[in-house]
Amino acid sequence: MATTAALVWYLVIAGPQGGMVVLPSTFDKREQCTAAITEYQKQPTPTGWSLQCVPSASPFTDEGDAEAPAAQ
């Protein structure tokens, strides 16, 4: 039985003091997420802030139930 996993992309914002925020908006494709970053960067950005796209399989997300079950 084949299984298919679909990634959901989150926009993560990191602050200058090391804090990190995951925006509640999700993107179906990485291109959508990077387009959002491009739009954000058209405005003057505060020093030290960075944005990146993180897939739902990342350790930065809080989706413990999204992990694959252990093989038996």
C-alpha positions as CSV (number, residue, x, y, z in Angstrom):
1,M,0.0,0.0,0.0
2,A,1.5,3.3,-1.1
3,T,1.2,6.4,1.1
4,T,1.5,9.9,-0.1
5,A,2.6,12.8,2.1
6,A,1.7,16.4,1.3
7,L,3.9,19.1,2.8
8,V,2.4,22.3,4.1
9,W,4.8,25.3,4.1
10,Y,4.9,27.7,7.1
11,L,6.4,31.2,7.0
12,V,8.8,31.5,9.9
13,I,10.1,34.8,11.1
14,A,13.2,35.0,13.3
15,G,13.9,38.1,15.4
16,P,17.3,39.7,16.3
17,Q,17.3,38.3,19.8
18,G,16.8,34.7,18.6
19,G,13.0,34.5,18.9
20,M,11.0,32.7,16.3
21,V,7.4,33.0,15.2
22,V,5.5,30.7,12.9
23,L,2.7,32.6,11.1
24,P,-0.7,30.9,11.2
25,S,-1.0,31.1,7.4
26,T,0.1,28.0,5.6
27,F,1.0,27.5,1.9
28,D,0.4,24.5,-0.2
29,K,3.5,25.1,-2.3
30,R,6.9,26.4,-1.5
31,E,6.6,28.9,-4.4
32,Q,3.6,30.5,-2.6
33,C,5.6,30.9,0.6
34,T,8.6,32.4,-1.2
35,A,6.3,34.8,-3.0
36,A,5.1,36.0,0.3
37,I,8.6,36.6,1.5
38,T,9.4,38.5,-1.8
39,E,6.3,40.8,-1.1
40,Y,7.4,41.4,2.5
41,Q,10.9,42.3,1.4
42,K,9.6,45.1,-0.8
43,Q,9.0,47.1,2.3
44,P,11.8,48.4,4.6
45,T,12.6,45.5,7.0
46,P,13.9,46.0,10.5
47,T,17.5,45.1,11.1
48,G,18.2,41.6,12.3
49,W,14.9,40.1,11.2
50,S,14.8,37.2,8.7
51,L,12.1,35.1,7.0
52,Q,12.2,31.6,5.7
53,C,9.8,28.9,4.5
54,V,9.7,25.7,6.5
55,P,8.0,22.5,5.5
56,S,5.5,20.8,7.8
57,A,8.0,17.9,8.3
58,S,10.4,20.3,10.0
59,P,11.3,19.9,13.7
60,F,10.2,23.5,14.1
61,T,6.5,22.6,13.8
62,D,4.3,21.3,16.6
63,E,2.8,18.4,14.8
64,G,3.9,15.3,16.7
65,D,1.0,13.3,15.2
66,A,2.4,13.9,11.7
67,E,5.4,11.6,12.3
68,A,5.4,8.2,10.6
69,P,4.6,5.2,12.8
70,A,7.4,2.9,13.7
71,A,7.8,-0.2,11.6
72,Q,6.9,-3.5,13.3
